[in-house]
Structure formats: structure tokens, C-alpha cells
């Protein structure tokens, strides 16, 4: 069960990451907020990497 949960969690975080990237691109293109969109994408990337590392290490 642990492996299945980890895979489902990883896939979910990747889907959420792509949605966040889409919002970051929207901020950059439509709202002309390059710094905000860039940092939003970086924050989403950090959240995905950190949460998946913690989940797979079972910390």
C-alpha cells in the first residue's frame, strides 16, 4: 500500500505543479507580472520537489 500511495501522491503533485505553471504563465503574459509569475513557478517547483522527497523518504 505504501508504494501505491507514493505513486498516487507523486502524480497528484505533478498535476498540481502543471496547473501552477499555467497560472504563472498567465501572470507573466496577461497581467505583465514577470517577477510574480516567475517566483510562483519557482515556489511550485520547490513545493513539488520537497514534498515528494519527504514522502518517498517517509520522514
GIQUI-V10307 format. One line per field, one symbol per residue. ss: DSSP state (H for helix, E for strand, L for the rest). A space follows every 10 residues. Layout:
# GIQUI-V10307
ss=???
This chain:
# GIQUI-V10307
ss=LHHHHHHHHH HHHHHHHHHH HHHHHHHHHL LLLHHHHHHH HHHHHHHHHH HHHHHHHLL
